[in-house]
């Protein structure tokens, strides 16, 4: 069965907080270490869900991708796009989407993520020290500083992501980048 990915996928289902925690627990039982990225990382850092989410973004070691895929396959997720060493999109029959961003760790602890262009995005080692909460449960996530970089590099942000950046700025006293250029 082929499944669509992305914001316009059909069927499409929001990733609610309980489902996020279920996915994280499932992966933890398999020994996979993951960090929240994207909108759920922002909300975990803020300690509350501020908006609906149409997917769950995770950063994981490239070595854990096969285990993550197997674990989520048991939960009804199938590979719908991408493939390691690039991003991996997994979607279930209801339209819940998990995007895995595999990284290869350097000797200094930086995580190198291979983008579709073939270039590498560098997650700095200190960015993996983030901690947040979802439904009063402690979760690993990228730090607020790294999330702000992710929200300010390479593309123009829509209003939802601008609000995310403003919330991070307010909570963590991080300057909001200039989004006018989209560069």
C-alpha positions as semicolon CSV with decimal commas, in nm:
position;residue;x (nm);y (nm);z (nm)
1;X;0,000;0,000;0,000
2;X;0,142;0,339;-0,100
3;X;0,083;0,622;0,144
4;X;0,109;0,994;0,080
5;X;0,323;1,225;0,294
6;X;0,331;1,592;0,368
7;X;0,085;1,858;0,470
8;X;-0,167;1,770;0,195
9;X;-0,169;1,393;0,249
10;X;-0,497;1,204;0,249
11;X;-0,599;1,069;0,484
12;X;-0,445;1,309;0,730
13;X;-0,461;1,295;1,109
14;X;-0,315;1,526;1,370
15;X;-0,044;1,399;1,600
16;X;-0,185;1,464;1,946
17;X;0,014;1,461;2,268
18;X;-0,094;1,111;2,374
19;X;0,007;0,966;2,036
20;X;0,345;1,142;2,055
21;X;0,413;0,990;2,397
22;X;0,302;0,648;2,269
23;X;0,549;0,670;1,979
24;X;0,829;0,784;2,211
25;X;0,764;0,501;2,459
26;X;0,751;0,247;2,178
27;X;1,088;0,362;2,046
28;X;1,241;0,379;2,392
29;X;1,143;0,017;2,459
30;X;1,341;-0,077;2,146
31;X;1,642;0,120;2,270
32;X;1,618;0,395;2,009
33;X;1,726;0,737;2,133
34;X;1,535;1,020;1,967
35;X;1,501;1,394;2,013
36;X;1,190;1,592;1,925
37;X;1,234;1,843;1,647
38;X;0,986;2,073;1,476
39;X;0,660;2,188;1,628
40;X;0,644;1,924;1,900
41;X;0,996;2,023;2,014
42;X;0,878;2,382;2,045
43;X;0,572;2,280;2,245
44;X;0,774;2,042;2,466
45;X;1,020;2,322;2,542
46;X;0,728;2,550;2,626
47;X;0,575;2,275;2,841
48;X;0,235;2,292;2,673
49;X;0,070;2,222;2,339
50;X;0,014;2,557;2,170
51;X;-0,130;2,437;1,838
52;X;-0,233;2,128;1,642
53;X;0,048;1,930;1,478
54;X;0,013;1,739;1,152
55;X;0,327;1,530;1,209
56;X;0,596;1,436;1,456
57;X;0,955;1,527;1,369
58;X;1,231;1,322;1,532
59;X;1,609;1,338;1,514
60;X;1,781;1,002;1,563
61;X;2,112;0,835;1,503
62;X;2,141;0,688;1,155
63;X;2,214;0,355;1,324
64;X;1,870;0,359;1,491
65;X;1,663;0,421;1,177
66;X;1,603;0,051;1,098
67;X;1,491;-0,015;1,456
68;X;1,263;0,290;1,448
69;X;1,111;0,172;1,121
70;X;1,052;-0,178;1,261
71;X;0,905;-0,044;1,584
72;X;0,662;0,185;1,407
73;X;0,576;-0,083;1,151
74;X;0,439;-0,285;1,442
75;X;0,217;0,017;1,518
76;X;0,085;0,024;1,160
77;X;0,322;0,278;1,009
78;X;0,467;0,219;0,664
79;X;0,747;0,387;0,474
80;X;0,578;0,656;0,267
81;X;0,875;0,856;0,147
82;X;1,243;0,921;0,174
83;X;1,502;0,683;0,302
84;X;1,818;0,681;0,510
85;X;2,060;0,851;0,512
86;X;1,808;1,127;0,429
87;X;1,476;1,189;0,598
88;X;1,234;0,901;0,640
89;X;0,858;0,959;0,635
90;X;0,641;0,696;0,801
91;X;0,259;0,718;0,783
92;X;-0,014;0,497;0,925
93;X;-0,347;0,414;0,758
94;X;-0,524;0,696;0,944
95;X;-0,270;0,952;0,818
96;X;-0,052;1,005;1,127
97;X;0,297;1,096;1,007
98;X;0,636;1,055;1,175
99;X;0,936;1,217;1,003
100;X;1,274;1,082;1,110
101;X;1,582;1,296;1,047
102;X;1,881;1,061;1,075
103;X;2,212;1,204;1,187
104;X;2,564;1,069;1,184
105;X;2,744;1,181;1,496
106;X;3,094;1,326;1,466
107;X;3,371;1,272;1,721
108;X;3,272;1,606;1,879
109;X;2,905;1,506;1,912
110;X;2,767;1,717;1,631
111;X;2,491;1,547;1,431
112;X;2,522;1,561;1,052
113;X;2,187;1,540;0,873
114;X;2,194;1,479;0,499
115;X;1,945;1,708;0,326
116;X;1,772;1,633;-0,005
117;X;2,028;1,856;-0,178
118;X;2,307;1,625;-0,058
119;X;2,444;1,897;0,169
120;X;2,470;1,844;0,543
121;X;2,282;2,034;0,810
122;X;2,483;2,039;1,132
123;X;2,302;1,996;1,460
124;X;2,558;2,120;1,715
125;X;2,641;1,879;1,998
126;X;2,502;2,116;2,261
127;X;2,169;2,114;2,075
128;X;2,100;1,758;2,192
129;X;2,080;1,872;2,557
130;X;1,721;1,991;2,532
131;X;1,453;1,870;2,769
132;X;1,084;1,943;2,763
133;X;0,749;1,816;2,880
134;X;0,444;1,670;2,711
135;X;0,147;1,596;2,936
136;X;0,379;1,628;3,238
137;X;0,617;1,364;3,095
138;X;0,984;1,455;3,049
139;X;1,099;1,419;2,686
140;X;1,425;1,470;2,496
141;X;1,420;1,748;2,242
142;X;1,655;1,983;2,067
143;X;1,737;2,297;2,265
144;X;1,550;2,623;2,217
145;X;1,860;2,778;2,061
146;X;1,883;2,505;1,796
147;X;1,508;2,523;1,733
148;X;1,542;2,896;1,670
149;X;1,819;2,829;1,416
150;X;1,598;2,566;1,251
151;X;1,319;2,824;1,234
152;X;1,540;3,090;1,078
153;X;1,757;2,931;0,813
154;X;1,693;2,869;0,448
155;X;1,324;2,940;0,401
156;X;1,053;3,196;0,468
157;X;0,830;3,101;0,762
158;X;0,454;3,089;0,762
159;X;0,257;3,254;1,042
160;X;0,242;2,934;1,254
161;X;0,620;2,898;1,257
162;X;0,667;3,269;1,324
163;X;0,447;3,228;1,634
164;X;0,663;2,930;1,738
165;X;0,977;3,143;1,706
166;X;0,819;3,432;1,896
167;X;0,715;3,199;2,181
168;X;1,068;3,055;2,205
169;X;1,210;3,407;2,201
170;X;0,985;3,521;2,480
171;X;1,035;3,214;2,703
172;X;1,411;3,173;2,652
173;X;1,522;3,533;2,577
174;X;1,652;3,436;2,233
175;X;1,638;3,707;1,965
176;X;1,379;3,649;1,693
177;X;1,547;3,632;1,353
178;X;1,451;3,866;1,069
179;X;1,218;3,662;0,845
180;X;1,154;3,921;0,577
181;X;1,407;3,788;0,329
182;X;1,343;3,417;0,369
183;X;1,718;3,363;0,312
